[in-house]
């Protein structure tokens, strides 16, 4: 495995794992569009809050 692949996997895991651990995103129980939307909404809400805190918007 190349270094860039390992770094990419770590970035993707961090992108999804941090919101799950902070309870912003709940892991969907099934693959219904509403549950997937709530999960992705929680992930993006978490990152919007993080970015706004960093740049103090």
C-alpha positions as CSV (number, residue, x, y, z in Angstrom):
1,X,0.0,0.0,0.0
2,X,1.4,3.3,-1.0
3,X,1.6,6.2,1.5
4,X,-0.9,8.3,-0.4
5,X,-3.5,5.5,-0.2
6,X,-3.0,5.2,3.6
7,X,-3.3,8.9,4.0
8,X,-6.4,9.0,1.9
9,X,-8.0,6.3,3.9
10,X,-7.2,8.0,7.2
11,X,-8.7,11.3,5.9
12,X,-11.9,9.6,4.8
13,X,-12.2,7.7,8.2
14,X,-11.6,11.0,10.1
15,X,-14.2,12.8,8.0
16,X,-16.9,10.3,9.0
17,X,-15.7,9.0,12.4
18,X,-15.4,12.4,14.2
19,X,-19.1,13.3,13.7
20,X,-20.2,9.8,14.7
21,X,-18.1,10.0,17.9
22,X,-19.5,13.4,18.8
23,X,-23.1,12.2,18.2
24,X,-23.7,14.7,15.4
25,X,-24.2,11.8,12.9
26,X,-26.1,8.6,13.9
27,X,-25.1,5.5,11.9
28,X,-28.1,4.6,9.8
29,X,-29.9,1.4,10.7
30,X,-30.9,0.6,7.1
31,X,-30.4,2.1,3.7
32,X,-33.6,4.1,3.5
33,X,-32.9,7.5,1.8
34,X,-34.2,9.4,4.9
35,X,-31.7,7.7,7.2
36,X,-28.8,8.2,4.8
37,X,-29.8,11.9,4.5
38,X,-29.9,12.3,8.2
39,X,-26.5,10.7,8.5
40,X,-24.9,12.9,5.8
41,X,-26.7,15.9,7.2
42,X,-25.1,15.3,10.6
43,X,-21.7,14.8,9.1
44,X,-21.9,18.1,7.1
45,X,-23.4,20.0,10.0
46,X,-20.4,18.9,12.2
47,X,-17.9,20.0,9.6
48,X,-19.6,23.3,9.0
49,X,-19.5,24.0,12.8
50,X,-15.9,23.1,13.0
51,X,-14.9,25.2,10.0
52,X,-16.9,28.2,11.4
53,X,-15.2,27.9,14.7
54,X,-11.8,27.8,13.0
55,X,-12.5,30.9,10.9
56,X,-14.7,32.5,13.5
57,X,-17.6,33.3,11.2
